[in-house]
Amino acid sequence: MTSNPIETGPAPEVLRRASRNPLRRYPTPDAGGDRLYPLAMPAPTPSFEFSSEETVFALGSCFARNIEDALAAEGFRVLSREFDLGEIGASLDDAANFFNKYTIHSMLNELRWAFDRDSFPGADMLYPLRDDDTAYRDLQLGSAKLAFPRDRILAFRHRFLDAVAQIAEADVVVMTLGYVEGWRDTRLDLALNTAPPPALCAREPDRFAFEVLSYADVLGGLRAFHALLTAHRTKPLKMLLTVSPVPLLSTFRDMDVLVANSYSKAVQRAAVETFVAETPGVDYFPSYECVTLSDPAAIWTEGDYRHVAPDLVTRIMSSVLTAYVPGWGDKGALTRAATRATTRLLLGAGRHDELLALLDAHGPTDDAELTAAHALALRRTDRTAQAVALMSEVVERTPDDPQPLERVIRWCEQLDRMAVARDYLDLHAQRFPKRRKFRRGRKCRKAANRGRG
């Protein structure tokens, strides 16, 4: 039987390595459970370093835009956010969405065209929506209707390829793989980024075909992308590769979308593992595992199970930066932004004991937001007196915010500290005279009136 393992080694060496690995065993509720719930944070395994002065280019699915935002917030220069797409780009709500590439082959298309403009199909890949040269769709860019004449769209398209070409100058390239369900224009033999609309399929029924990528397809695409990119660079390539945790919105396959999504992610994750093992200067970072293994109550936003909370992305990128950037922070430490983000995630998920443990370890006492969160967690674990003491500090630090003061008043009333509550109520009237509705009928005021009677 032929064997082609991605890793091999002599038994003594492997056993010694395993004995030195503190993260070798899967967590249990009694041993390392906090590494898994509520927020799973698998440790990256860096093979290179980069500095905060180096530039970054992110390409891939919509999760790449989340990564861009997190890196930009940490002060990195993100070249994939630096673009001028002219009139057409300015006419759209979020031109950055043009950079969303959902399959490895749609990413490879843009890279090839950016470096070799003669290979760009040009007008052939613009699908007319009308017969009067006033609106087109470019299925490599997404579903946006481009309500402009063809020549202006093509000029815009070259601006976009100029932006993509900046990837050759970036010090660090971040790529997120999205899906394996794709479509192909059989006339152009071109892999598409998004599905052709039904009207277009009806008009040209033999032109478009659905395809599901295999492990070999994904791995081959990664190899081709890397070869093309390195051929057009003058500096060594540092690449961080991940699989987007964002699931399929729907499937074109004849199966449950849950099963289709599982295949989509698994086959890409497997191809990435092989690619990283064989390619120097390319690392995997486990954002997919961070999201999919964490408590669902903490990770999703917008009321669905598809949009990852920005705070979780901040926490993930903190883990990446402390692992890859020397001096960014102690190993396992959290940046201030990541501590705040994690605090909001835990507070929103109702994980108050975990939040208290986090703040005991990482919570700077000079941060009003973290102190307020600490107080809320104490209050929700029935330690109201301690909560009042902490929230009172926040009241002094945030004189323009009525919420901390109003919380202290309510909590003092619950503790039957009416005199203290009345003093804070007087302060409330001074600072926020228009918030009469809160002061009206407060228990501490009624108690004072009864005492005078």
C-alpha positions in Angstrom: 0.0 0.0 0.0 1.4 3.4 -1.0 1.6 5.9 1.9 2.2 9.7 1.5 2.1 11.2 5.1 2.4 14.9 5.5 4.6 14.3 8.6 6.8 11.5 9.8 9.5 10.8 12.3 11.3 8.2 14.3 9.4 7.0 17.4 11.9 8.2 20.1 12.0 11.7 18.8 8.2 11.9 18.4 7.6 10.6 21.9 10.1 13.1 23.4 8.4 15.9 21.5 5.0 14.8 22.7 6.2 14.7 26.3 7.3 18.3 26.0 4.0 19.5 24.5 1.9 21.2 27.3 -1.1 21.4 24.9 -1.0 17.8 23.8 -4.2 16.6 25.6 -7.7 17.6 24.6 -9.3 19.8 27.3 -11.8 18.3 29.8 -14.1 20.1 32.2 -11.5 19.3 35.0 -8.3 19.9 33.0 -7.8 22.8 30.7 -11.5 23.3 30.1 -11.0 27.1 30.0 -9.0 26.6 26.8 -12.2 25.5 25.1 -15.2 27.2 26.7 -16.5 29.8 26.6 -13.8 31.0 24.1 -11.6 28.5 22.4 -8.1 29.9 21.8 -5.9 27.3 20.2 -2.3 28.3 20.2 -0.7 29.3 16.8 2.6 27.6 15.8 4.8 30.3 14.3 7.6 29.5 11.9 8.5 33.1 11.3 8.1 36.6 12.9 7.1 40.0 11.6 7.1 43.4 13.1 4.4 46.1 13.6 6.2 48.2 10.9 5.6 45.6 8.2 2.7 45.9 5.8 -0.2 43.4 5.4 -2.4 42.4 2.5 -5.5 40.3 3.2 -7.3 38.4 0.5 -10.1 35.9 0.6 -13.6 35.5 1.9 -15.5 38.1 3.9 -13.7 37.0 7.0 -10.6 38.6 5.5 -12.3 42.0 5.9 -12.8 41.3 9.6 -9.1 40.5 9.9 -8.2 43.8 8.1 -10.3 45.8 10.5 -8.7 44.1 13.5 -5.1 44.7 12.2 -5.8 48.3 11.3 -7.2 48.9 14.8 -3.9 47.6 16.2 -2.0 50.2 14.0 -0.8 48.0 11.2 -0.7 49.4 7.6 -3.1 47.2 5.6 -2.4 47.6 1.9 -5.6 45.8 0.9 -7.5 48.7 2.4 -5.6 51.2 0.4 -7.3 51.6 -3.0 -8.8 54.2 -5.3 -11.6 52.6 -7.4 -12.7 55.9 -8.9 -16.3 56.9 -9.6 -17.7 53.3 -9.7 -16.1 52.3 -6.4 -17.4 55.5 -4.8 -20.9 54.8 -6.0 -21.2 51.6 -4.0 -21.9 51.2 -0.3 -18.8 49.2 0.5 -16.3 48.8 -2.3 -14.1 46.7 0.0 -16.6 43.9 -0.6 -15.1 43.6 -4.1 -12.1 42.0 -2.4 -14.2 39.2 -1.1 -13.1 36.0 -2.9 -14.8 32.9 -1.9 -12.9 30.1 -3.6 -9.2 29.6 -4.2 -9.7 29.8 -7.9 -11.4 33.1 -7.8 -8.4 34.4 -5.8 -6.1 32.9 -8.4 -8.0 34.7 -11.2 -7.4 38.1 -9.7 -3.7 37.5 -9.0 -3.1 36.2 -12.5 -4.8 39.2 -14.1 -3.2 41.7 -11.7 0.3 40.5 -12.8 -0.5 39.8 -16.4 -3.1 42.2 -17.9 -3.0 40.4 -21.2 -4.6 37.4 -19.5 -7.6 39.5 -18.3 -10.8 38.6 -20.3 -11.9 42.2 -20.3 -15.4 42.8 -21.8 -16.0 39.1 -22.3 -16.5 38.6 -18.6 -19.0 41.5 -18.2 -22.6 40.1 -18.4 -25.0 42.7 -19.7 -28.2 43.3 -17.8 -29.8 45.4 -20.5 -29.4 45.8 -24.2 -28.3 49.5 -24.1 -24.8 49.4 -22.6 -26.0 50.9 -19.3 -25.7 48.0 -16.7 -23.5 44.9 -16.3 -22.5 42.3 -13.7 -19.0 41.0 -13.1 -19.4 37.7 -11.4 -15.8 37.8 -10.3 -16.6 40.8 -8.2 -19.8 39.7 -6.6 -23.5 40.4 -7.1 -23.3 44.2 -7.4 -25.1 45.7 -10.4 -22.6 48.0 -12.2 -24.9 50.7 -13.7 -22.3 52.2 -16.0 -21.2 51.8 -19.7 -18.8 49.0 -20.4 -15.7 51.1 -21.1 -16.0 52.8 -17.7 -16.4 49.5 -16.0 -13.3 48.2 -17.7 -11.3 51.2 -16.6 -12.6 50.7 -13.0 -11.7 47.0 -13.3 -8.0 47.9 -14.0 -8.0 50.2 -11.0 -9.1 47.2 -9.0 -6.4 45.0 -10.4 -3.9 47.8 -9.5 -5.1 47.5 -5.9 -4.7 43.7 -6.0 -1.2 44.0 -7.4 -0.1 45.6 -4.1 0.0 42.1 -2.7 3.5 41.8 -4.3 4.8 44.6 -2.1 3.2 43.4 1.2 5.5 42.0 3.9 2.8 39.7 5.2 -0.1 38.1 3.2 -3.2 36.8 5.0 -5.4 34.5 3.0 -8.8 33.1 4.2 -10.4 30.2 2.2 -14.2 30.4 2.0 -16.1 27.8 0.1 -15.7 24.9 -2.3 -19.1 25.3 -4.1 -18.3 27.3 -7.2 -19.5 28.1 -10.7 -17.8 28.2 -14.0 -18.3 30.1 -17.2 -17.8 27.2 -19.7 -17.5 29.6 -22.7 -14.5 31.4 -21.1 -13.4 28.4 -19.0 -13.4 30.8 -16.1 -14.1 30.0 -12.4 -16.5 32.5 -11.1 -16.6 34.1 -7.6 -20.4 34.1 -7.2 -23.3 32.2 -8.7 -24.8 33.5 -12.0 -28.3 35.0 -11.4 -31.2 32.8 -12.6 -32.1 35.3 -15.4 -28.7 35.0 -16.8 -28.8 31.2 -16.6 -32.2 31.2 -18.4 -30.8 33.4 -21.1 -27.7 31.2 -21.7 -28.6 27.8 -20.3 -25.5 26.1 -21.6 -23.0 28.7 -20.5 -22.7 28.1 -16.7 -21.9 25.0 -14.7 -21.9 24.3 -11.0 -18.8 22.5 -9.5 -17.8 21.3 -6.1 -14.0 21.4 -5.5 -12.1 18.4 -4.3 -9.1 18.2 -2.0 -6.8 18.0 -5.0 -8.5 21.1 -6.5 -8.0 23.2 -3.4 -4.4 22.0 -2.9 -3.6 22.6 -6.5 -5.0 26.1 -6.4 -3.0 26.9 -3.3 0.2 25.7 -5.0 -0.5 27.7 -8.1 -1.3 30.8 -6.1 1.9 30.6 -4.1 4.0 30.0 -7.2 2.5 32.9 -9.0 2.9 35.2 -6.1 6.5 34.4 -5.2 7.4 34.8 -8.9 6.4 38.4 -8.8 7.9 39.3 -5.4 11.4 40.7 -4.6 11.1 40.1 -0.9 10.6 36.8 1.0 6.9 35.8 1.5 5.4 35.5 4.9 1.9 34.0 4.6 -0.7 33.4 7.2 -3.4 31.0 5.9 -6.7 30.1 7.5 -10.2 28.8 6.7 -13.0 31.1 7.2 -15.4 30.1 10.0 -18.3 31.7 8.2 -20.6 28.9 7.1 -22.4 28.5 3.8 -25.5 30.7 3.5 -27.1 28.0 1.4 -26.0 25.1 -0.7 -26.6 24.2 -4.4 -26.0 20.5 -3.6 -28.8 18.0 -3.0 -28.2 17.6 0.7 -28.6 19.4 4.1 -26.6 22.6 4.2 -25.1 21.5 7.5 -23.5 18.5 5.7 -22.5 20.5 2.7 -20.8 23.1 4.9 -19.0 20.4 6.9 -17.5 19.1 3.7 -16.6 22.6 2.4 -14.7 23.5 5.6 -13.1 20.1 6.1 -11.7 19.6 2.6 -10.2 23.1 2.7 -8.8 22.6 6.2 -7.2 19.3 5.1 -5.7 20.9 1.9 -4.3 23.8 4.0 -2.6 21.4 6.4 -0.8 19.6 3.5 0.1 22.9 1.9 1.6 24.4 5.1 3.6 21.2 5.8 5.3 21.4 2.4 5.7 25.2 2.0 8.3 27.2 3.9 7.2 30.7 5.0 3.5 29.7 5.2 1.7 29.2 8.5 -1.8 28.2 9.5 -3.5 30.2 12.2 -6.5 28.7 13.8 -9.3 31.3 13.5 -11.6 28.5 12.2 -11.1 26.5 15.4 -11.4 29.6 17.6 -14.9 30.3 16.3 -16.3 26.8 15.7 -15.2 25.4 19.1 -16.3 28.4 21.2 -19.6 28.9 23.0 -22.1 30.0 20.3 -23.7 32.5 22.7 -20.4 34.5 22.7 -19.3 34.5 19.1 -22.1 35.4 16.7 -23.6 38.8 16.0 -26.4 40.3 13.9 -28.9 37.7 15.3 -27.6 34.8 13.1 -25.1 32.0 13.2 -23.0 33.4 10.3 -21.5 36.8 11.3 -18.6 36.5 13.7 -18.6 39.1 16.4 -15.9 41.7 15.8 -14.8 41.4 19.4 -13.9 37.8 18.8 -11.9 38.7 15.7 -10.0 41.2 17.9 -9.3 38.5 20.4 -8.1 36.1 17.7 -5.8 38.6 16.2 -4.4 39.4 19.6 -3.4 35.7 19.9 -1.8 35.9 16.5 0.1 39.1 17.2 1.5 38.0 20.6 2.7 34.8 18.9 4.3 36.4 15.8 5.3 39.9 16.7 8.3 40.1 19.1 7.6 42.4 22.0 3.9 42.6 21.2 3.1 41.0 24.6 4.0 38.2 26.8 3.1 34.8 25.4 -0.5 34.2 26.2 -1.1 37.8 27.3 -3.9 39.9 25.9 -3.6 43.4 24.5 -5.8 46.0 26.0 -8.1 45.9 23.0 -8.3 42.1 23.2 -9.1 42.3 26.9 -11.9 44.7 26.3 -13.2 42.6 23.4 -13.2 39.4 25.4 -14.9 41.2 28.3 -17.8 42.2 26.1 -18.0 38.7 24.6 -18.2 37.1 28.1 -20.6 39.7 29.5 -22.9 39.3 26.5 -22.8 35.5 26.9 -23.6 35.7 30.6 -20.3 34.0 31.5 -19.7 36.0 34.6 -17.4 33.7 36.5 -15.1 33.4 33.5 -15.2 37.2 33.1 -14.1 37.7 36.7 -11.2 35.3 36.2 -10.2 37.1 33.1 -10.2 40.5 34.7 -8.3 39.3 37.8 -5.6 38.1 35.3 -5.6 40.8 32.7 -7.8 43.7 33.8 -5.9 47.0 34.3 -7.4 49.0 37.1 -7.1 52.3 35.2 -9.6 51.3 32.5 -13.1 52.5 33.2 -14.8 50.1 30.7 -13.1 47.1 32.3 -13.9 48.3 35.8 -17.5 48.8 34.8 -17.6 45.3 33.4 -16.0 43.9 36.5 -18.7 45.6 38.6 -21.5 44.2 36.4 -20.1 40.7 36.7 -19.9 41.1 40.5 -23.5 42.3 40.6 -24.7 39.4 38.5 -23.0 36.9 40.8 -24.8 38.4 43.8 -21.8 40.5 45.1 -23.6 43.8 45.0 -21.7 45.5 47.7 -18.4 44.9 45.9 -20.1 45.9 42.7 -21.1 49.3 44.2 -17.5 50.0 45.3 -16.2 49.4 41.8 -18.9 51.2 39.9 -18.5 54.2 42.2 -14.9 54.4 40.8 -16.4 54.5 37.3 -18.8 57.3 38.3 -15.8 59.4 39.2 -13.9 58.6 36.0 -16.9 59.1 33.6 -18.7 62.3 34.7 -20.5 62.6 31.4 -22.0 59.1 31.4 -25.2 58.7 33.3 -25.3 54.9 33.2 -22.7 54.1 35.9 -24.3 56.6 38.3 -27.8 55.3 37.7 -26.5 51.7 38.4 -24.9 52.8 41.6 -28.2 54.4 42.8 -30.3 51.3 41.9 -27.8 49.0 43.6 -27.6 51.1 46.7 -31.4 51.0 47.0 -31.3 47.2 46.6 -28.8 47.1 49.5 -31.1 49.5 51.5 -28.3 52.1 51.6 -30.8 54.9 51.2 -28.7 57.8 52.5 -25.9 56.9 50.0 -28.4 56.5 47.2 -29.9 60.0 48.0 -26.4 61.5 47.8 -25.8 60.0 44.5 -29.3 61.0 43.3 -28.4 64.7 44.2 -25.2 64.3 42.1 -27.4 62.8 39.3 -29.6 65.9 39.4 -26.5 68.2 39.1 -24.8 66.3 36.3 -27.9 65.2 34.3 -30.7 67.7 35.0 -32.7 66.6 32.0 -32.9 62.9 33.1 -35.8 63.6 35.4 -37.6 60.4 34.4 -34.9 58.3 36.2 -35.1 60.4 39.4 -38.9 60.4 39.5 -40.3 58.0 42.1 -37.0 56.6 43.3 -37.2 54.5 46.4 -34.5 56.5 48.2 -36.4 59.7 47.7 -39.7 58.2 49.0 -37.8 56.8 52.0 -36.5 60.3 52.8 -40.0 61.8 52.5 -41.4 59.2 54.9 -38.6 60.0 57.4 -39.5 63.7 57.3 -43.1 62.9 57.9 
